[in-house]
Amino acid sequence: MHGNRKLPRSIREEVAHLELQLQVLEIIDEILSGTSACEADARSSLRWYVSANPGQPQRALLMHMMSIQRSDHT
């Protein structure tokens, strides 16, 4: 192995990754399609994290959820 080269994913790993990404995108879509006024701030936050993490929906959703959790405890 040389340096920081990534090992290629197996087909099974790639499929699992794509399935997870699809699930995350469905969750994001479900949240963003909501119309409840009391959830407007959460939708705005999620939109920000999605735009700040292009191509990384899992990271965007995780960061959003962590920010919501922290704000609930403060």
Long-range contacts (C-beta under 8 A, 24 or more apart in sequence): 20-58, 21-57, 21-58, 24-57, 24-58, 24-61, 25-57, 27-61, 28-57, 28-60, 28-61, 42-68
